Amino acid sequence: MPDLEHVKFAIADKPVEELILKRWSPRAFADKPVSSADLQTIFTAGSWAASSYNEQPWRFIVGVKPSETHTKLLRALIPMNQSWAESAPVLYASFAKKTFSHNQAPNGSAVHDVGAASATISLEATALGLHTHGMAGFDKELLRASFGVPSDFDPVACWALGYLGDPANLPENFKLPEQQPRDRKPLSAFVFNDWDRAADL
């Protein structure tokens, strides 16, 4: 098996914390369970993300393989994602509470804050030698129906979590991308002083 942790290690043109450079999203997961202690640590890390009014609008449904929850989460994924995510020992879904608890007003930052918690979860998983892979390809209504999600919560994303596996076990169309280096847009493409003027940092 190629040394994917080396291949995928990000090459940034400015100094960045190593943990951030190590985080990436594999599709190949090993048949190795994730301990309850590690899962508790990972989701505790997520709870410390910033959120508007400290609402902490996130909720996560976690399924450890084999379990009915894991099966229901897998079933909600589109077939392309099912083809590789079925090997992940842990699947989870994130949800955002649409209103503030203190006054029931709409929370326009809820999805942003769930994203912040999800990023923190991914970094903690990386620190523990694990990986996550977020997915937008899933059936929101099936996910909602499968778990009786109330109308005040919206599904945001589905995730796979586990130890890195062998890309040789992936469906053919995923094998090559799994083994290629990563890159990112330059700062000039997304950091601006004005809408059409790259920032002079």
URCOR-V179920 format. One record per residue. N is the residue number from 1. RES is the residue in one small letter. SS is DSSP state (h for helix, s for strand, l for the rest). PSI is psi in radians with two decimals (999 if undefined). Layout:
n->N res->RES ss->SS psi->PSI
n->N res->RES ss->SS psi->PSI
This chain:
n->1 res->m ss->l psi->2.34
n->2 res->p ss->l psi->2.74
n->3 res->d ss->l psi->1.43
n->4 res->l ss->h psi->-0.53
n->5 res->e ss->h psi->-0.57
n->6 res->h ss->h psi->-0.77
n->7 res->v ss->h psi->-0.69
n->8 res->k ss->h psi->-0.13
n->9 res->f ss->l psi->2.18
n->10 res->a ss->l psi->2.43
n->11 res->i ss->l psi->1.73
n->12 res->a ss->l psi->2.58
n->13 res->d ss->l psi->0.07
n->14 res->k ss->l psi->2.76
n->15 res->p ss->l psi->2.18
n->16 res->v ss->l psi->2.53
n->17 res->e ss->l psi->2.38
n->18 res->e ss->h psi->-0.63
n->19 res->l ss->h psi->-0.68
n->20 res->i ss->h psi->-0.70
n->21 res->l ss->h psi->-0.45
n->22 res->k ss->h psi->-0.36
n->23 res->r ss->l psi->2.20
n->24 res->w ss->l psi->3.04
n->25 res->s ss->l psi->1.52
n->26 res->p ss->l psi->2.83
n->27 res->r ss->l psi->-0.31
n->28 res->a ss->l psi->2.08
n->29 res->f ss->s psi->2.49
n->30 res->a ss->l psi->2.67
n->31 res->d ss->l psi->1.22
n->32 res->k ss->l psi->2.17
n->33 res->p ss->l psi->2.68
n->34 res->v ss->l psi->2.27
n->35 res->s ss->l psi->2.66
n->36 res->s ss->h psi->-0.67
n->37 res->a ss->h psi->-0.74
n->38 res->d ss->h psi->-0.70
n->39 res->l ss->h psi->-0.72
n->40 res->q ss->h psi->-0.72
n->41 res->t ss->h psi->-0.77
n->42 res->i ss->h psi->-0.83
n->43 res->f ss->h psi->-0.45
n->44 res->t ss->h psi->-0.71
n->45 res->a ss->h psi->-0.75
n->46 res->g ss->h psi->-0.57
n->47 res->s ss->h psi->-0.29
n->48 res->w ss->l psi->0.17
n->49 res->a ss->l psi->2.70
n->50 res->a ss->l psi->2.57
n->51 res->s ss->l psi->2.65
n->52 res->s ss->h psi->2.26
n->53 res->y ss->h psi->0.35
n->54 res->n ss->h psi->0.60
n->55 res->e ss->l psi->-0.56
n->56 res->q ss->l psi->1.09
n->57 res->p ss->l psi->0.13
n->58 res->w ss->s psi->2.61
n->59 res->r ss->s psi->2.45
n->60 res->f ss->s psi->2.32
n->61 res->i ss->s psi->2.11
n->62 res->v ss->s psi->2.26
n->63 res->g ss->s psi->2.10
n->64 res->v ss->s psi->2.30
n->65 res->k ss->l psi->2.37
n->66 res->p ss->l psi->2.31
n->67 res->s ss->l psi->2.82
n->68 res->e ss->h psi->-0.63
n->69 res->t ss->h psi->-0.79
n->70 res->h ss->h psi->-0.76
n->71 res->t ss->h psi->-0.75
n->72 res->k ss->h psi->-0.66
n->73 res->l ss->h psi->-0.76
n->74 res->l ss->h psi->-0.72
n->75 res->r ss->h psi->-0.52
n->76 res->a ss->h psi->-0.27
n->77 res->l ss->s psi->2.65
n->78 res->i ss->l psi->2.71
n->79 res->p ss->h psi->-0.67
n->80 res->m ss->h psi->-0.73
n->81 res->n ss->h psi->-0.61
n->82 res->q ss->h psi->-0.61
n->83 res->s ss->h psi->-0.46
n->84 res->w ss->h psi->-0.55
n->85 res->a ss->h psi->-0.31
n->86 res->e ss->l psi->-0.39
n->87 res->s ss->l psi->-0.26
n->88 res->a ss->l psi->2.30
n->89 res->p ss->l psi->-0.34
n->90 res->v ss->s psi->2.29
n->91 res->l ss->s psi->2.53
n->92 res->y ss->s psi->2.76
n->93 res->a ss->s psi->2.52
n->94 res->s ss->s psi->2.56
n->95 res->f ss->s psi->2.60
n->96 res->a ss->s psi->2.25
n->97 res->k ss->s psi->2.17
n->98 res->k ss->l psi->-0.27
n->99 res->t ss->s psi->2.71
n->100 res->f ss->l psi->2.46
n->101 res->s ss->l psi->-0.51
n->102 res->h ss->l psi->-0.36
n->103 res->n ss->l psi->0.07
n->104 res->q ss->l psi->0.25
n->105 res->a ss->l psi->2.67
n->106 res->p ss->s psi->2.41
n->107 res->n ss->l psi->1.67
n->108 res->g ss->l psi->-0.19
n->109 res->s ss->l psi->0.06
n->110 res->a ss->h psi->-0.84
n->111 res->v ss->h psi->-0.69
n->112 res->h ss->h psi->-0.79
n->113 res->d ss->h psi->-0.62
n->114 res->v ss->h psi->-0.66
n->115 res->g ss->h psi->-0.69
n->116 res->a ss->h psi->-0.74
n->117 res->a ss->h psi->-0.69
n->118 res->s ss->h psi->-0.68
n->119 res->a ss->h psi->-0.70
n->120 res->t ss->h psi->-0.71
n->121 res->i ss->h psi->-0.79
n->122 res->s ss->h psi->-0.69
n->123 res->l ss->h psi->-0.70
n->124 res->e ss->h psi->-0.70
n->125 res->a ss->h psi->-0.75
n->126 res->t ss->h psi->-0.73
n->127 res->a ss->h psi->-0.47
n->128 res->l ss->l psi->0.11
n->129 res->g ss->l psi->0.28
n->130 res->l ss->l psi->3.06
n->131 res->h ss->s psi->2.69
n->132 res->t ss->s psi->2.78
n->133 res->h ss->s psi->1.99
n->134 res->g ss->s psi->2.59
n->135 res->m ss->s psi->2.30
n->136 res->a ss->l psi->-0.24
n->137 res->g ss->l psi->1.52
n->138 res->f ss->s psi->2.85
n->139 res->d ss->l psi->1.83
n->140 res->k ss->h psi->-0.71
n->141 res->e ss->h psi->-0.63
n->142 res->l ss->h psi->-0.73
n->143 res->l ss->h psi->-0.77
n->144 res->r ss->h psi->-0.80
n->145 res->a ss->h psi->-0.64
n->146 res->s ss->h psi->-0.52
n->147 res->f ss->h psi->0.15
n->148 res->g ss->l psi->0.74
n->149 res->v ss->l psi->2.19
n->150 res->p ss->l psi->2.82
n->151 res->s ss->l psi->-0.32
n->152 res->d ss->l psi->-0.03
n->153 res->f ss->s psi->2.42
n->154 res->d ss->s psi->2.37
n->155 res->p ss->s psi->2.42
n->156 res->v ss->s psi->-0.90
n->157 res->a ss->s psi->2.81
n->158 res->c ss->s psi->2.66
n->159 res->w ss->s psi->2.55
n->160 res->a ss->s psi->2.55
n->161 res->l ss->s psi->2.41
n->162 res->g ss->s psi->-2.96
n->163 res->y ss->l psi->2.62
n->164 res->l ss->s psi->2.35
n->165 res->g ss->l psi->-3.03
n->166 res->d ss->l psi->2.11
n->167 res->p ss->h psi->-0.31
n->168 res->a ss->h psi->-0.36
n->169 res->n ss->h psi->-0.03
n->170 res->l ss->l psi->2.76
n->171 res->p ss->l psi->2.62
n->172 res->e ss->h psi->-0.69
n->173 res->n ss->h psi->-0.19
n->174 res->f ss->h psi->-0.18
n->175 res->k ss->h psi->-0.82
n->176 res->l ss->h psi->-0.86
n->177 res->p ss->h psi->-0.56
n->178 res->e ss->h psi->-0.41
n->179 res->q ss->l psi->0.17
n->180 res->q ss->l psi->2.59
n->181 res->p ss->l psi->2.81
n->182 res->r ss->l psi->2.79
n->183 res->d ss->l psi->3.00
n->184 res->r ss->l psi->2.78
n->185 res->k ss->l psi->2.63
n->186 res->p ss->l psi->2.78
n->187 res->l ss->h psi->-0.62
n->188 res->s ss->h psi->-0.25
n->189 res->a ss->h psi->-0.25
n->190 res->f ss->l psi->-0.03
n->191 res->v ss->l psi->2.05
n->192 res->f ss->s psi->2.67
n->193 res->n ss->s psi->-0.50
n->194 res->d ss->s psi->3.03
n->195 res->w ss->l psi->-0.63
n->196 res->d ss->l psi->0.35
n->197 res->r ss->s psi->2.04
n->198 res->a ss->s psi->2.50
n->199 res->a ss->l psi->2.43
n->200 res->d ss->l psi->1.50
n->201 res->l ss->l psi->999
